Amino acid sequence: MRPLIWQDSTVLVTGGTGSFGRKFIELLLPLNPRKLVVFSRDELKQFEMQQTPIGRDPRLRYFIGDVRDQGRLERAFHGIDVVVHAAALKQVPACEYNPIEAVKTNIEGGKNVIEAALDQKVPRVLALSTDKAVNPVNLYGATKLVAEKLFVQANAYAGLDGTKFSSVRYGNVIGSRGSVVPLFQQQRASGRITITDERMTRFWLSLDQGVRFVMSCIEKMHGGEVFIPKIPSIRITDLAAAMAPGCAIDKIGIRPGEKLHELLIGEDESRSAVEFDDMYVIEPLHPWWSGTAWQDGKRTTASYSYSSETNPHFLTVEDLKKLAPEAP
C-alpha cells in the first residue's frame, strides 16, 4: 500500500480538543492538509481552542458531537480521508465507579466510529489504545481491549478494498490528563507527596513522541495491526525524586484496578508479534490477513513479553528532570 500523502487530505480526530488532539493538529497543519475536523462534545473546550493561534487556522472545522451518536459521526465523516479515534473515558477510578458510561463511550463509541467509517467509506481509521488493555485488571483496560478487538475485526467487514482499521497501543503520556505528574506538582508545595507503591514501574513517552508515532503508523498501516512503540520505563520513586526532591513520601497502597507493572505485549500475543528497530507490530490472527505485510521484521520468541518492569531502557532521575513539565 502506498504511504499516505497528508497534503490535500481531509483528516478528522475524535476527542480533538484533548491533549493528544491538540498536539496532533499542531503537528499536522504544517503538512498542508486540506481540512482538519475537530470532533468533540465539549463546546467550551472548542471555544477555548478557537482562541489560540493554531485553533484559528482556516483549515480547521469544529463539530460538536459524541462518539455515542452514530448519526452525528456519519455526518462528520462524510468526505474524510483519515480518522484518528482518540475520544475515550480514560480515568481509571471514574471508569470503575461509572462502568456503564465507560462501556458506552469506549466500546459502543468505538463500534459507532467503525460503522460510520464503513458507511462513509473513510479510507483509513486508526484508534488509540493503552498498555492497560493487556491482561486488564480494571474496567478502563477491559473496555480498551474490547475496542482493540473491534478495530482489528472491522477489517473483515470492510473487505479487501474498503476501510482499513488499525490501533496504536502505548503507555503513560507525560503530563496528560490522569498522569501522576500534575498530582506531584500540586502536592510538593506542602512538602509531602503520595505514591501507591514504591516498586511501581510504568512505560513513559512524551506527547510529541506519541503523536508522531501515530502519524507514522497511519502512513504504514495495512489494516488489522496493533502498533506498539519501543519506549522507556520509569520507576515511580525516580519520578518522585525528579518532581518533588526533598519531599516526604506517604505510601498509600495500590488503588483498585491498578497494577504494579504494565505490559505492552503479553506472552500470549508473542506468537503474532513482529519486532522492528523502533516498534513492534502485532499481526491479526484471522483468515483475511495476508501474513506478508511485515515479513521484514523479526519474530519475537515464544512467551516473550514487553513489560515496564523488565524493559532494558529506564529513564534516570536526571532524564526525568529534563522531560517532566515544571520539574524543579
C-alpha positions in Angstrom: 0.0 0.0 0.0 1.3 3.4 -0.9 2.2 5.7 2.1 -0.5 8.2 2.8 0.2 11.7 1.5 -1.0 14.2 4.1 -1.0 17.1 1.6 -4.5 18.0 0.5 -6.1 15.2 2.7 -9.1 15.7 4.9 -8.5 14.4 8.5 -10.8 14.1 11.5 -9.8 13.5 15.1 -12.3 12.4 17.7 -11.6 13.9 21.1 -9.9 16.6 19.2 -9.8 19.2 22.0 -7.9 16.8 24.3 -4.1 16.8 24.8 -3.5 14.3 22.0 -5.9 16.0 19.6 -4.4 19.5 20.1 -0.8 18.2 19.6 -1.9 16.1 16.6 -3.4 19.2 15.0 -0.3 21.3 15.7 2.0 18.8 14.0 -0.3 18.0 11.1 -1.1 21.6 9.9 2.5 22.2 8.5 2.0 19.1 6.3 -0.7 21.0 4.4 -3.9 19.0 4.8 -6.9 20.5 3.0 -9.2 20.2 6.0 -8.9 19.1 9.6 -12.0 18.4 11.6 -12.1 18.6 15.4 -14.8 16.3 16.7 -15.6 16.6 20.4 -18.6 17.0 22.8 -17.4 20.0 24.9 -18.4 23.4 23.4 -16.3 25.3 25.9 -13.1 23.4 25.0 -13.8 24.0 21.4 -14.4 27.7 22.0 -11.1 28.0 24.1 -9.2 26.2 21.3 -10.6 28.6 18.7 -9.0 31.5 20.7 -5.5 30.1 20.1 -3.4 30.9 17.0 -3.4 27.2 15.9 -7.2 26.9 16.7 -7.9 29.8 14.4 -6.4 28.2 11.3 -8.9 28.5 8.5 -8.5 24.8 7.6 -10.0 23.7 10.9 -13.6 22.8 11.3 -15.3 22.2 14.7 -18.0 19.6 15.1 -19.8 19.2 18.4 -20.8 15.6 18.8 -20.4 12.5 20.9 -19.0 9.2 19.7 -22.1 7.6 21.3 -24.1 9.2 18.5 -23.5 7.2 15.3 -25.7 9.6 13.2 -23.6 12.6 14.1 -20.4 10.6 13.3 -21.9 9.7 9.9 -22.4 13.4 9.1 -18.9 14.3 10.3 -17.1 11.5 8.4 -18.6 12.5 5.0 -15.7 13.2 2.7 -13.0 12.3 5.3 -9.7 10.5 4.2 -8.4 9.7 7.7 -10.0 9.3 11.1 -7.9 9.3 14.3 -10.1 8.0 17.1 -8.8 9.5 20.4 -12.0 10.1 22.3 -12.4 7.9 25.4 -13.2 7.9 29.1 -9.7 7.2 30.5 -9.7 8.0 34.2 -9.3 4.6 35.9 -11.2 5.5 39.1 -14.0 7.2 37.1 -14.4 4.2 34.9 -14.5 1.9 37.9 -17.3 4.0 39.5 -19.2 4.6 36.3 -18.8 1.3 34.4 -21.8 1.6 32.1 -20.7 5.0 31.0 -17.2 3.7 30.2 -18.7 0.9 28.1 -21.0 3.4 26.2 -18.0 5.6 25.3 -15.1 3.2 24.9 -16.8 0.2 23.4 -20.1 1.4 21.9 -18.4 4.6 20.8 -15.7 2.6 19.1 -18.4 0.5 17.3 -20.1 3.7 16.1 -16.8 5.0 14.7 -16.4 1.7 12.8 -19.9 1.7 11.4 -19.8 5.4 10.4 -16.4 4.9 8.7 -17.6 1.9 6.8 -20.8 3.6 5.7 -18.9 6.8 4.6 -16.1 4.8 3.0 -13.3 6.5 5.0 -10.0 5.0 3.7 -8.1 4.8 7.0 -9.0 4.8 10.6 -6.6 4.5 13.5 -7.7 4.1 17.1 -5.7 4.9 20.2 -5.3 2.2 22.8 -3.3 1.7 26.1 -1.0 -0.7 27.9 -3.9 -1.2 30.3 -5.6 -3.2 27.6 -3.1 -6.1 28.1 -4.3 -8.6 30.7 -6.6 -5.9 32.0 -7.4 -5.6 35.7 -9.6 -2.5 35.6 -12.6 -1.6 33.5 -10.8 1.1 31.5 -8.3 -1.5 30.3 -11.1 -4.0 29.6 -13.0 -1.6 27.5 -9.9 -0.7 25.5 -9.2 -4.4 25.0 -12.6 -4.9 23.5 -12.2 -1.7 21.4 -8.9 -3.1 20.0 -10.6 -6.3 19.0 -13.4 -4.4 17.3 -11.0 -2.3 15.3 -9.0 -5.4 14.2 -12.0 -7.4 13.1 -13.7 -4.4 11.4 -11.3 -5.1 8.5 -13.3 -8.3 7.8 -16.5 -6.1 7.4 -14.6 -3.7 5.1 -13.3 -6.3 2.6 -10.1 -6.1 0.7 -10.8 -2.7 -0.9 -12.7 -1.0 1.9 -11.8 1.0 5.0 -8.5 0.0 6.8 -8.7 -0.1 10.6 -5.7 -0.4 12.9 -4.7 0.6 16.5 -1.8 2.1 18.4 -1.1 0.9 21.9 1.3 2.8 24.2 1.9 3.8 27.8 1.6 6.8 30.0 2.0 10.2 28.4 3.9 12.8 30.3 1.6 15.4 31.8 -1.6 14.2 30.2 -4.9 14.0 31.9 -4.7 11.3 34.6 -0.9 11.5 34.8 0.7 11.5 38.2 2.9 14.5 37.1 0.2 17.1 37.8 -0.5 15.5 41.1 3.1 15.7 42.2 3.2 19.3 41.1 0.2 20.0 43.3 1.4 18.1 46.3 5.1 19.3 46.5 4.1 22.7 47.8 3.0 21.0 51.0 6.4 19.2 51.4 4.6 15.7 51.2 3.7 13.6 48.2 1.8 10.3 47.9 2.7 7.2 46.0 0.8 4.0 45.9 3.7 1.5 45.9 7.4 2.2 45.7 8.0 -0.9 43.5 5.8 0.5 40.7 7.1 1.0 37.1 5.4 2.5 34.1 6.0 2.9 30.4 6.6 6.6 29.6 6.6 8.8 26.5 6.2 12.4 25.6 3.0 13.7 23.9 5.1 14.7 20.9 6.5 11.2 20.6 3.1 9.7 20.8 1.6 11.9 18.1 4.5 11.4 15.7 4.3 7.6 16.2 0.6 7.7 15.4 1.2 9.7 12.3 3.8 7.3 11.1 1.6 4.3 11.7 -1.2 5.8 9.7 1.2 6.1 6.8 2.3 2.4 7.1 -0.9 0.6 8.1 -2.3 -2.2 6.1 -5.3 -2.7 8.3 -5.6 -5.0 11.3 -2.3 -4.3 13.1 -1.8 -3.1 16.6 1.3 -0.9 16.6 3.5 -0.6 19.7 6.4 1.8 20.1 9.6 0.9 21.8 9.6 3.4 24.7 11.4 3.7 28.1 10.2 2.8 31.5 10.3 4.8 34.7 10.3 3.9 38.4 7.7 5.8 40.4 10.3 6.6 43.0 12.6 8.2 40.4 9.7 10.3 39.1 9.0 11.4 42.7 12.7 12.3 43.2 12.7 14.4 39.9 9.4 16.1 40.5 9.5 16.7 44.3 13.0 16.5 45.6 13.3 16.5 49.4 9.6 15.9 49.9 8.4 13.3 52.4 6.7 10.4 50.8 3.4 8.8 52.1 2.8 5.3 50.8 -1.0 4.9 50.4 -1.2 1.4 48.8 -2.3 0.3 45.3 -5.7 1.6 44.3 -8.5 -0.6 42.9 -7.7 -1.5 39.3 -4.0 -0.6 39.5 -1.1 -2.8 38.6 2.5 -2.8 39.9 3.9 -3.0 36.4 2.3 -2.6 32.9 2.6 -4.8 29.8 2.6 -3.6 26.2 2.8 -7.1 24.8 1.6 -10.1 26.8 3.1 -13.6 26.5 0.1 -14.9 24.6 0.5 -12.2 21.9 4.1 -13.1 21.2 3.4 -15.6 18.5 1.9 -12.9 16.4 4.3 -10.0 17.2 7.0 -8.7 14.9 9.9 -6.6 16.1 11.5 -3.7 14.4 14.1 -1.2 15.5 11.6 1.3 16.8 8.4 -0.6 17.3 6.5 -3.9 17.5 3.6 -4.9 15.3 1.0 -7.4 16.4 -0.5 -9.0 13.4 -4.1 -10.2 13.4 -4.8 -13.9 13.7 -7.5 -14.0 11.1 -8.0 -15.7 7.7 -8.2 -12.4 5.9 -4.7 -11.4 6.9 -2.1 -11.9 4.2 0.7 -12.7 6.6 3.3 -11.0 4.4 2.8 -7.3 5.2 5.5 -7.2 7.9 7.8 -10.0 6.8 10.9 -7.9 7.1 10.6 -7.8 10.9 12.0 -10.2 13.5 9.5 -12.6 15.0 9.5 -12.5 18.8 10.3 -15.6 20.7 7.6 -17.8 22.3 6.3 -16.5 25.6 8.1 -13.1 25.1 6.5 -10.2 26.9 7.2 -6.5 26.8 6.9 -5.3 30.4 7.7 -2.0 32.1 9.5 -4.0 34.8 11.9 -5.9 32.6 12.3 -3.2 29.9 16.0 -2.7 29.2 15.6 1.1 28.9 14.8 3.0 32.1 14.9 6.8 32.4 17.1 8.2 35.2 16.2 10.9 37.6 18.2 13.3 35.5 16.4 12.2 32.4 13.0 12.8 34.1 14.0 16.3 35.3 14.6 17.2 31.6 11.4 15.6 30.3 8.8 16.2 33.0 7.0 19.5 32.7 7.7 22.0 35.5 10.2 19.8 37.3 12.1 22.0 39.8 
